[in-house]
Amino acid sequence: MKGGRIVPDLTLDLHGHTLDTAYDRIMAGLDQARAMDARVVLVIAGRERPVDPADRMERRGAIRAKLLDWLAASRHAGTIGAVRKAHIRHGGEGALYLILKRRG
């Protein structure tokens, strides 16, 4: 992963989404990834930035700030083996690799 040689099985780009549509996209994308037995999902969500609650989570970085909480509380939490920062060629700090557990 550190060398950037990993090839994601599926890429989910959340740019341009609202919080609601981003959540729906990540959940549907993980359903799709599980159906195709994917092991590595690249999620492009942008860089995390501090979000003031007064902004109603609409400022840049809001999706990235929520992403880990969404994953931890989702029906997919048990299928995610690891979350890693993406290599610079896959988006660096603006993206994450989700390593999915093998089906057992």
N, C-alpha and C positions, 0 to 999 in steps of 0.2 A: 504494500500500500504506500509506503513512504516514497518509493521510487516512481509512483504513478503508473506502473505497468499493469495494474489491475484494470479489467474491462468490466464496467457495470453491466449487469444483465438487463436493467431497466433504469431509465432516467425520468425523474419527475421534476419538471420545472415549475415552480410556484410563482414565478414573477408575474405580475399583473393580476393576481388573484386578491380578493378580499379575504378576511380571516375565515369567513364561512365557506367560501368556495375553495380556499386552500385546504381547509380541514377535510372537506368532502373529497377533494382530489387526492390527498395523501391516503385516506382510508380506501378509496376505490383503487388507487395504485398499488397499495399493499395487497389487496384482494387479488388483483391481477398478477402481481409478483408471485404470490403463493400458488395460484393456479398454474403458472408456467414453471414452477419449481426454481425460481430465481434464487440466487444466493446473495448477490450484491445489488443493492438499489442505491442509485445516486439521487439525492434530493437537493435540488438547487433552490435555496430559500433566501439568499441574500445574507449580508452580514448582520449579526446581532448588534443592536444599538439600544441604549437605554430608552424606555418608553414611559412617558409621563401618563398616569391614569387619566389626567384631564384631556389627553388627546384622543380618548376613546379608542385606543389601539389602532389608530389609522396612520400613524407616522411610519416612515421607513424603518424596517427592521422588526415590525410587529409580528410577522409570521415566524421569523427565525426565533424570536423571543418566546413564542408559544410552542414551537415544534416539539421539543423534548417532553413537555408536559402532556401534549396531545398523545404522543406515542406511549408514554408511561401509563396513561389512563385508558388507552384504547383496547379493543378486542385483539389487537395485534401484539400487545406487550409481551406475551409469552413466546412469540415467534421471532422476536428480535434478539439475536445473540450479542450484538455489539453495535455501538454507534461510534464512528470515527470521523475526524475532520478529513475532508477530501484533499487530495493532492492539488497543488496549484493549477495543474493542467485541467483538472475537473472542477475548478471553482474555488479552491482554497478555503478560506474562512467563510465564504458565502455558500458552501455546500457541505453535505455530510454523506458518508457512506453508511447505509444500514446493512449490516451483515445478518442475514436471516438464518435461523437454525435449520438444519436438515430435518426433513419429515421423518418421524420415527414410528 
